[in-house]
């Protein structure tokens, strides 16, 4: 889904000659000391043009390796740097497709692809017969079964990997993704390659061993224009949420959405330097506030939001409806610094504006109710918190597709209220619902997964299953260590939770080690009167 939105945004942007030079400079730094690759990068700089995009894609060098890895891991930085190239490959496939499509005469034909799959990914396919399989990167296939079989065999040398031969049935009238024979353009003409653009969808058929003695498997796939209806709805919803006045503004929103905060900050700072009017500057300050908040820099977030308000108040009254969202965001930052009364003040300002300006079932009102619920939860008024969470949930039921990331937030909040009222098994149910939605809606290492794992860990901890709690807390920590800056308060939360479990299990030296890590971060990241600092002092004292 996210690669699809990346593609749509990139295709809508202008990529000048400077984009090629920027990629070359980046690659020269990345491959410094690698004489072979540097020679190829120099050749790319001298000879590249859009008509050679596919030839460069089929060449075993930095272009193929970097682009496919970036699409597979959703690396926003590399996808943006290679944006011009991604567009050139897509457009060349599109052009070839329009010229070649008549030669198929509407008849189905077979294609093959051999590759290795991680055991976990292979098991998902075997359990999903009749379901859909989407390839989010460019998809290389061959008319030659034996060549593809060779690639499947090569995968057997890798641990925890299954060698798979995909046997694909292609109905050219059914494809919603362009594909083309690239034999005449490929660096490996003997592979008889058909290349599909991004986001090709197949229906999964039979899965079987190639023969009794072989460790290789065959998987039947059938090209389909179908897509999961809920996924399509979600893609439309996310695309709407990442709308903007230019491709670069849309890209910034998408980077925030997928949790790539450093790249978002870099992009918005560049846009701020280029902004020529107050309207653009205000929007960028607002987005920088969201980005700073996501990185745990709450005071900097408040500062950015106040810059936005300063510009907007030149032309708008204090309680204009368009300012409500920013009052909510400032409230959220104060909530995270532990100043709950100040947070409530901003949330209620936003709520009053919205209740006057919007219909009673507007989604923005749900956001305000959710935020107010969170403050009451933090202040210990759990029944009041639950009342606001349920008001928010009711509004959103009719406004969003069922697998939208918002539902995960809503279920987590209701779960937290249940937990605080002592109903831990009910809390666990809501936390697991939240996790299931995130598994469908978010890229694999998104920071929000850590929140789900942490909450599930807390539920098991409260129910006395400490080894299970520790398992989930460690999953959360693993994601946060990868996704967040080293002094983010959420990291401190993970260390504190793990320390608490070790303390309960009687491993006091291990507990102290984790609580001291949490305390060290909190001293740097939080104001001196924050409740979490008091928690750290209490644990270290214990």
C-alpha positions in Angstrom: 0.0 0.0 0.0 2.7 2.5 1.0 4.9 1.8 -2.1 1.8 2.5 -4.2 1.3 5.9 -2.6 5.1 6.6 -2.9 4.8 5.8 -6.6 1.8 8.0 -7.1 3.5 10.9 -5.4 6.8 10.5 -7.3 5.0 10.3 -10.6 3.4 13.6 -9.9 6.7 15.4 -9.2 9.2 17.1 -11.4 12.6 15.4 -11.3 15.3 17.6 -12.9 18.9 16.8 -14.0 20.1 17.7 -10.5 18.3 14.6 -9.1 20.7 12.4 -11.1 23.7 14.3 -9.8 22.4 14.1 -6.2 22.0 10.3 -6.5 25.5 10.0 -8.0 27.0 12.0 -5.1 25.2 9.9 -2.6 26.2 6.6 -4.2 29.9 7.7 -4.5 29.9 8.3 -0.7 28.0 5.0 0.0 30.4 2.9 -2.2 33.6 4.7 -1.2 36.6 2.3 -1.6 34.6 -0.1 -3.9 36.5 0.5 -7.2 34.2 -1.7 -9.3 31.0 0.0 -8.1 32.5 3.5 -8.3 33.5 2.8 -12.0 29.8 1.8 -12.7 28.5 4.9 -10.9 30.8 7.1 -13.0 29.4 5.4 -16.1 25.9 6.0 -14.9 26.6 9.7 -14.4 28.0 10.0 -18.0 25.5 7.9 -19.9 22.2 7.7 -18.0 19.0 8.8 -19.8 15.4 7.6 -19.3 15.5 5.4 -22.4 18.2 3.3 -20.6 16.2 2.9 -17.3 15.3 -0.8 -17.8 18.8 -1.7 -19.0 20.3 -0.2 -15.8 17.7 -2.0 -13.8 18.7 -5.4 -15.2 22.4 -4.7 -14.7 23.8 -6.4 -11.5 24.9 -3.1 -9.9 23.9 -0.4 -7.4 20.7 0.6 -9.3 19.0 -2.7 -9.0 20.3 -3.5 -5.5 19.5 -0.2 -3.9 16.0 0.3 -5.5 14.7 -3.1 -4.7 16.0 -3.1 -1.1 14.5 0.4 -0.6 11.1 -0.7 -1.9 11.2 -4.0 0.2 12.2 -2.2 3.4 10.2 1.0 2.7 13.4 3.1 3.1 12.0 6.6 2.4 15.4 8.2 2.0 16.6 5.9 -0.8 13.1 5.9 -2.5 13.2 9.7 -2.7 16.8 9.8 -3.9 16.0 7.2 -6.6 12.5 8.8 -7.3 13.4 10.0 -10.8 14.8 6.5 -11.7 11.8 4.6 -10.3 9.5 6.9 -12.4 11.7 6.3 -15.5 11.5 2.5 -15.1 7.8 2.6 -14.6 7.1 4.8 -17.6 9.4 2.7 -19.8 7.4 -0.5 -18.8 4.2 1.4 -19.5 5.3 2.5 -22.9 6.5 -1.1 -23.9 3.3 -2.6 -22.5 1.1 -0.4 -24.7 3.2 -1.4 -27.8 3.3 -5.1 -27.0 -0.1 -5.9 -25.5 -1.8 -6.7 -28.9 0.7 -9.6 -29.5 -0.8 -11.6 -26.7 -4.3 -11.6 -28.5 -6.0 -11.7 -25.1 -4.7 -15.3 -24.4 -3.3 -16.5 -21.1 0.4 -17.5 -20.8 2.7 -18.9 -18.1 5.6 -17.1 -16.4 8.0 -18.2 -13.7 10.0 -16.6 -10.9 12.5 -18.5 -8.7 13.6 -17.0 -5.3 14.2 -17.6 -1.7 11.5 -16.8 0.9 12.0 -16.6 4.7 10.4 -19.5 6.4 7.9 -17.2 8.1 6.9 -15.6 4.8 6.5 -19.0 3.1 4.3 -20.3 5.9 2.0 -17.2 5.5 1.6 -18.1 1.8 0.8 -21.8 2.5 -1.9 -20.7 5.0 -3.4 -18.2 2.6 -4.6 -20.4 -0.3 -7.2 -18.4 -2.3 -5.9 -15.2 -0.8 -3.9 -12.4 -2.4 -0.2 -11.9 -2.8 1.1 -8.5 -3.7 4.7 -7.7 -5.0 5.4 -4.1 -4.0 8.7 -3.8 -5.9 9.3 -4.2 -9.6 8.8 -7.9 -10.4 11.2 -9.8 -12.6 9.8 -13.0 -14.2 10.9 -15.3 -17.0 9.3 -17.3 -19.8 12.0 -19.9 -19.2 11.1 -22.3 -16.3 14.7 -23.7 -16.0 16.3 -20.4 -15.6 13.8 -19.5 -12.8 14.3 -22.9 -11.2 18.0 -22.1 -11.0 17.3 -19.0 -9.0 15.1 -21.1 -6.6 18.0 -23.6 -6.1 20.5 -20.7 -5.4 18.3 -19.8 -2.4 18.9 -23.1 -0.7 22.4 -21.9 0.5 20.8 -19.4 2.8 19.7 -20.4 6.4 16.0 -20.3 7.3 15.1 -19.8 3.6 12.8 -21.9 1.4 13.6 -22.2 -2.3 10.3 -21.4 -4.2 9.4 -21.5 -7.9 6.4 -19.3 -8.5 4.3 -20.5 -11.5 2.3 -17.6 -12.8 -0.7 -17.7 -15.1 -1.0 -14.3 -16.8 -4.2 -13.1 -18.4 -3.2 -9.9 -20.3 -6.8 -8.7 -20.1 -6.9 -8.9 -16.3 -3.8 -6.9 -15.4 -4.1 -3.5 -13.7 -0.3 -3.3 -13.5 1.7 -2.7 -16.7 4.2 -5.5 -17.7 6.5 -5.9 -20.7 9.0 -8.2 -22.4 12.4 -6.5 -21.9 14.5 -9.1 -23.8 15.7 -6.4 -26.3 16.6 -4.0 -23.5 18.0 -6.3 -20.8 21.6 -6.7 -19.8 20.8 -10.5 -19.7 18.8 -11.1 -22.9 19.1 -14.9 -22.3 16.8 -14.7 -19.3 13.8 -13.9 -21.5 12.5 -11.6 -18.9 9.0 -10.0 -18.4 9.2 -7.1 -16.0 6.1 -5.9 -14.1 5.8 -2.5 -12.5 5.2 -2.1 -8.8 2.2 -3.5 -6.9 1.3 -6.6 -9.0 -1.4 -8.7 -7.3 -1.8 -12.4 -7.7 -4.3 -15.0 -6.4 -2.6 -17.8 -4.5 -3.3 -21.4 -5.7 -1.7 -24.7 -4.9 1.5 -25.0 -2.9 3.5 -28.3 -3.3 6.9 -29.8 -3.4 8.5 -30.0 -6.8 9.1 -33.7 -6.2 9.4 -36.0 -3.2 13.2 -35.7 -3.1 13.5 -32.0 -3.8 13.6 -29.4 -1.0 12.1 -26.9 -3.5 8.4 -25.8 -3.6 6.1 -24.7 -6.4 3.5 -22.1 -5.8 0.7 -21.5 -8.3 -0.2 -17.8 -8.8 -2.8 -16.2 -11.0 -2.6 -12.6 -12.0 -5.7 -10.7 -10.9 -7.0 -7.1 -11.0 -8.7 -7.8 -7.7 -7.5 -6.1 -4.6 -8.5 -6.5 -1.0 -11.5 -4.2 -0.7 -10.6 -3.1 2.8 -7.0 -2.5 1.7 -8.2 -0.4 -1.3 -10.4 1.6 1.1 -7.5 2.1 3.4 -5.1 3.1 0.6 -7.6 5.8 -0.5 -7.9 7.0 3.1 -4.2 7.2 3.6 -3.7 8.9 0.2 -6.3 11.5 1.3 -4.5 12.0 4.6 -1.2 12.6 2.7 -2.7 15.1 0.3 -0.9 18.4 -0.2 -0.3 21.4 -2.4 2.8 19.9 -4.0 4.4 16.5 -4.3 7.1 17.4 -1.8 4.5 18.4 0.8 2.7 15.1 0.2 6.0 13.2 0.6 6.6 14.9 4.0 3.2 13.7 5.2 3.9 10.2 4.0 7.3 10.0 5.7 5.6 11.0 9.0 2.9 8.5 8.4 5.4 5.6 8.0 7.5 6.7 11.0 10.6 8.0 9.1 11.0 11.1 11.2 14.6 12.1 10.4 13.9 12.2 6.7 10.7 14.1 7.3 12.6 16.7 9.3 15.3 17.0 6.6 12.6 17.5 3.9 10.6 20.0 5.9 13.7 22.1 6.8 14.5 22.3 3.1 10.9 23.3 2.2 11.1 26.0 5.0 14.2 27.5 3.4 12.4 27.6 0.0 9.1 28.9 1.3 8.2 32.2 -0.2 4.9 33.1 1.6 3.4 33.0 5.1 0.9 30.3 4.2 3.6 27.8 3.2 5.7 28.7 6.2 2.8 28.2 8.6 2.0 24.8 7.1 5.7 23.7 7.4 5.9 24.9 11.0 2.8 22.8 11.8 4.3 19.7 10.1 7.7 20.3 11.9 5.7 20.4 15.2 4.3 17.0 14.4 7.7 15.6 13.5 9.4 17.0 16.6 6.6 15.5 18.7 7.1 12.1 17.1 10.8 12.3 18.0 9.9 13.0 21.7 11.1 16.6 21.5 7.9 18.0 23.1 9.1 21.6 23.9 10.5 22.0 20.4 7.1 20.8 19.0 5.3 23.4 21.1 7.7 26.1 19.8 6.9 25.1 16.1 3.2 25.0 16.7 3.4 28.5 18.3 5.2 29.8 15.2 2.3 28.4 13.1 -0.2 30.2 15.4 1.7 33.5 15.2 1.4 33.5 11.4 -2.2 32.4 11.3 -3.4 34.9 14.0 -2.4 37.7 11.6 -5.4 36.9 9.4 -7.6 34.7 11.6 -9.5 35.2 14.9 -8.3 33.3 18.0 -11.0 30.7 17.8 -11.1 30.1 14.1 -12.0 26.4 13.3 -8.8 25.8 11.3 -6.8 26.5 14.5 -8.4 23.7 16.6 -6.1 21.0 15.2 -3.1 23.0 16.4 -4.5 23.5 19.9 -5.0 19.8 20.1 -1.4 19.1 19.1 -0.1 21.6 21.7 -2.3 19.9 24.3 -0.8 16.5 23.2 2.8 17.9 23.7 1.9 19.3 27.2 0.3 15.9 28.0 3.5 14.1 27.2 5.6 16.5 29.4 3.3 15.7 32.3 1.5 19.0 32.5 -2.0 17.5 32.4 -3.9 20.7 33.4 -2.3 22.7 30.6 -3.0 19.9 28.2 -6.6 19.8 29.2 -6.9 23.6 28.7 -5.7 23.3 25.1 -7.8 20.2 24.4 -11.0 21.9 25.7 -10.3 25.0 23.7 -10.1 22.8 20.6 -13.2 20.9 21.6 -15.3 24.1 22.1 -14.2 25.5 18.7 -15.1 22.2 17.0 -18.5 21.8 18.7 -19.5 25.2 17.5 -18.1 24.8 13.9 -18.6 21.2 13.1 -21.5 18.7 12.9 -21.7 16.4 16.0 -20.4 13.3 14.2 -17.4 15.0 12.5 -14.1 12.9 12.7 -12.1 15.9 14.1 -14.4 16.0 17.2 -13.5 12.3 17.8 -9.8 13.4 17.9 -10.6 16.0 20.6 -12.6 13.5 22.7 -9.8 10.9 22.4 -7.3 13.5 23.7 -9.4 14.6 26.6 -9.9 10.9 27.5 -6.2 10.5 27.6 -5.6 13.3 30.0 -8.3 12.0 32.4 -6.7 8.6 32.2 -3.3 10.2 33.1 -5.0 12.1 36.0 -6.5 8.9 37.3 -10.1 9.5 36.5 -10.6 6.3 34.5 -14.3 6.2 34.2 -14.3 9.7 32.7 -11.5 8.7 30.4 -13.5 5.7 29.2 -16.6 7.9 28.6 -14.6 10.2 26.2 -12.8 7.3 24.5 -16.2 5.7 23.7 -17.6 9.0 22.4 -14.6 9.2 20.0 -15.0 5.5 19.0 -18.7 6.0 18.1 -18.0 9.0 15.8 -15.2 7.2 14.0 -17.2 4.0 13.4 -19.0 5.6 10.4 -16.1 7.7 9.1 -13.2 5.3 8.6 -12.5 1.9 7.0 -12.3 -0.9 9.6 -8.5 -1.5 9.2 -7.5 2.2 9.5 -4.6 2.8 11.9 -6.9 5.1 14.0 -8.8 2.0 15.3 -5.6 0.7 16.8 -5.3 4.0 18.7 -8.9 3.8 19.8 -8.7 0.1 21.0 -5.4 0.9 22.8 -7.0 3.8 24.7 -10.1 1.7 25.7 -7.8 -1.1 26.7 -5.7 1.3 28.9 -8.9 2.5 30.6 -10.0 -1.2 31.2 -6.6 -2.0 32.6 -6.6 1.0 35.0 -10.0 -0.2 36.3 -8.5 -3.6 36.9 -10.1 -5.6 34.1 -6.9 -6.9 32.6 -8.3 -9.7 30.4 -10.6 -7.2 28.7 -7.7 -4.8 28.3 -5.7 -7.6 26.6 -8.6 -8.2 24.1 -8.6 -4.6 23.1 -4.7 -4.5 22.8 -4.7 -7.6 20.6 -7.4 -6.0 18.4 -5.2 -3.0 18.0 -2.2 -5.1 17.1 -4.1 -7.0 14.4 -5.1 -3.7 12.7 -1.5 -2.4 12.8 -0.3 -5.7 11.3 -2.5 -5.0 8.3 -2.1 -1.2 8.0 1.5 -0.4 8.9 5.0 -1.2 7.6 6.7 -3.9 9.8 9.0 -1.8 12.0 6.7 1.1 12.5 7.1 2.6 16.1 3.4 2.1 16.8 4.0 -1.7 16.9 6.2 -1.1 20.0 3.2 0.6 21.7 1.0 -2.5 21.0 3.7 -4.9 22.2 4.3 -2.8 25.3 0.6 -2.7 26.1 0.2 -6.5 25.6 3.2 -7.0 27.8 1.6 -4.8 30.6 -1.6 -6.9 30.4 0.3 -10.2 30.9 2.4 -8.6 33.6 -0.8 -7.5 35.5 -2.2 -11.1 35.1 1.0 -12.5 36.6 2.5 -14.1 33.5 5.9 -12.5 33.8 7.8 -14.5 31.1 5.1 -13.6 28.5 5.2 -10.0 29.7 9.0 -9.9 29.3 8.8 -11.4 25.8 6.4 -8.6 24.6 8.3 -5.8 26.4 11.5 -7.0 24.6 9.8 -7.0 21.3 8.7 -3.4 21.9 12.3 -2.4 23.0 13.8 -3.9 19.8 11.6 -1.8 17.6 12.1 1.4 19.6 15.9 1.0 19.6 15.8 0.8 15.8 13.1 3.5 15.1 13.6 6.2 17.7 16.4 8.6 18.7 18.5 7.3 21.7 16.9 9.8 24.3 13.3 9.3 23.3 11.0 9.0 26.4 9.3 5.9 24.9 12.7 4.1 25.1 12.8 5.0 28.8 9.3 3.5 29.2 10.5 0.2 27.7 13.5 0.0 30.0 11.3 0.8 33.0 8.7 -1.9 32.1 11.5 -4.5 31.6 13.1 -3.4 34.9 9.8 -3.8 36.7 9.3 -7.4 35.5 12.9 -8.3 36.6 12.2 -6.8 40.0 9.0 -8.9 40.4 10.9 -12.0 39.3 13.5 -11.3 42.0 16.4 -10.5 39.6 17.2 -7.2 41.4 20.6 -6.4 39.7 19.0 -6.8 36.2 16.1 -4.7 37.4 18.4 -1.9 38.6 20.3 -1.9 35.3 17.1 -1.3 33.3 15.7 1.3 35.7 19.0 3.3 35.6 18.8 3.3 31.8 15.2 4.6 32.0 16.2 7.2 34.6 19.2 8.5 32.5 16.9 9.1 29.5 14.1 10.7 31.6 16.6 13.2 33.2 17.6 14.4 29.7 14.2 14.3 28.0 11.6 15.3 30.5 11.0 18.3 32.8 12.1 17.9 36.4 8.5 17.6 37.7 7.3 14.9 35.3 5.6 11.9 37.0 7.7 9.4 35.1 10.9 10.8 36.8 9.3 10.2 40.2 8.5 6.6 39.0 12.2 6.2 38.1 13.4 7.5 41.5 11.0 5.1 43.3 12.2 2.1 41.4 15.9 2.9 41.9 15.1 3.4 45.6 13.3 0.1 45.7 
